[in-house]
Amino acid sequence: ELAPIHDKSSGINAEYGEVIPPAPASSPPPSSDEEDTQSLEHSFTMNREEGKQAHTAYQQEYVKMIVAKYLNISIKDVEESLKDGVILCQLLNEMKRNAVRKIMTPQGGEKLNTMKSTVNLNSFLRFVQINIGKDNCCSISDIQQGELAPIHDTLKRLAEKFPYQSDA
């Protein structure tokens, strides 16, 4: 059996007398230059995303290293570990004795409530603003929302101003 004959030029299916709608107009295939540009844009976007991810990973590792160096503890989730301000205040006290006189700490394994966390964060930020300047300081919302870049920058400036001094 023969297949129906299609006359593409007339748009008619000869065997059944049907009208075949014309194929939608399409843009011409991209030229070599357009393909190169699209490929380059895609590569740039991918490289930028990979760069952001690598930078974020670097910032996380830097914060972990600072905490480990000054406090001799390791943290897994950087953003979550800093939200209540306990580690940040302890870090300040290691950098400069009595930088924070009273640190609110959780009792009985429970998380610190919002009010006590805010007290810690305000103590941390007050010290930072006095010692490295308000413009060089992350905000309370940066810490609470886990914005790593400003936290990293603040801790880096603190570590530069108050270098690690071993007890040995």
ABEGO torsion letter per residue (X at the ends): XBBBBBBAAAGBBAAAGBBBBBBBBBBBBBBAAAAAAAAAAAAAAAAAAAAAAAAAAAAAAAAAAAAAAAAGBBBABAAAAAAAGAAAAAAAAAABBGABABBBBBBGGBBBBAAAAAAAAAAAAAAAAAAAEAAABBBAAAAAAGBAAAAAAAAAAAAAABBBBBAX
